[in-house]
Amino acid sequence: MMQLDPAYLSAIATQIATMSSVLGGFAITFFVTLLVLTEVSRPARAAIAASAIAAVLFIASVGASVDIIISSHPAAPASVAQKDIDYARMVSVLSFTGAIFALSGAIGISGWIRSRAIGIITSLSATSGLLLFVSTLMISR
């Protein structure tokens, strides 16, 4: 894995942790709302599952990002600073990306609970958002 300056790595991890915390809270709220307010149908079950997966992946991303922040801090003890954080970097990025896909899936599926028209709109919206997310990742490389 490419070596990054600790300050830069810490800044990235801080951003991922912040976004994961906010979006994880949204995913949990979405999950609970679907559990309480919807009748049990195939789209409802799929949206509930996708939002639960998103919430768990966002939590994993926060944990891994905090590990990176702690390990890359300039005042970290030597035993902490010398720790290999490649695994935490991988977990942080992969769980964040997976959570974005799962949450987008939950949003896209959720419209089908109410009607075909709303399902089409939410599916197109979620797909558009994912395409923008992926294209941004590809262009920034």
Beta strands, then each sheet from edge to edge (+ up, - down):
end
